[in-house]
Amino acid sequence: MSKQYISIPELANILGLSRIAVFKKVKNGQIKAVRIGRNYAIPRKYLDAITGKALSVSAKRQIDAAVRKTVNDYGEVLKRLGRE
């Protein structure tokens, strides 16, 4: 059975960041974590979202809107670049 939580050092290792950088992201609310005593634990269910393997619905909508805008604004240029 896998662990339900991962520690800040474990997440830092996964992300290739320092423990301090991950700790700051937790303190700023960029990474959801649970405080256990003096330590923080990151629920494993958030790992895909943190590592960028899963996108939220709002993030997908933002990306779709950005792609539509880019195609509308630069569609002809993109077509020409595709031919080269």
N, C-alpha and C positions, 0 to 999 in steps of 0.2 A: 504494500500500500504506500503510495507516495505521500509526501508531506503536504499539508494544506497551505502552509505558509513558507515563504523564503525570507531569509534575513537580508539586511542591507548589504553586507559583504558578498553574499551569494549573488544578489542582483547586480552589484557593481562588477563582479566577475563576468556575468552573462552579457552585460552591456558594454564592457570594456571601458568603464569609467572608474574614477576613484570612489572610495567609500564616502568621502566628504561631498563629492558632487551629487551622489545619489541621496545622501542625507539632506542636502539642501533642497533637492527636488521634492522630497517627502515633506519637509518643513513648509515649503511654498505651496503645497497642495497639488503639485504637478503629477505626483505619484501617490495613489491612494494606499494608505498603510494603517495598520492597527497598532496602537500603543500597548505594549505588554510590559508593565513595570517601567524600567528606564529605557527599554529598547523598542524598536519598531519592527513589525512583521508585515510583509507584503503578501496579501492573499494570492495564491497561485492562479486563481481564476482571472486575475488582472494581467497576468504575465504576457499573454498574446497581445493585448492592447498596448502594453508598455513597450514591447519589443517591435511593435509595428506590424505584427503578423495579422492582426485583426483590426478592422476599422469600425468605428461607431457609425450609426445611421447618419448623424449630423455631419460627420467627417466625409462620408460618401457623398452626401448632398453637396457639400462645399466643393469637392473635387469635380463632380459632374457639372456644377454651375461654372466652374473655372474653365473646364474643357469646352463647354458650349460657347462661352464668351470668346475664348481663344480662336475657335473655329469660325465664329461669326466675324471677328475682327481681322483674322489673318488667314482665312480659308484659301484664298488664291495663292498667297505666298507659300502656304504649306503644300498645296498641290504642285507648285513649281519645284519646290525642294524635293518632293517625292519623285519627280521625274528625273532628277540628276543622279 
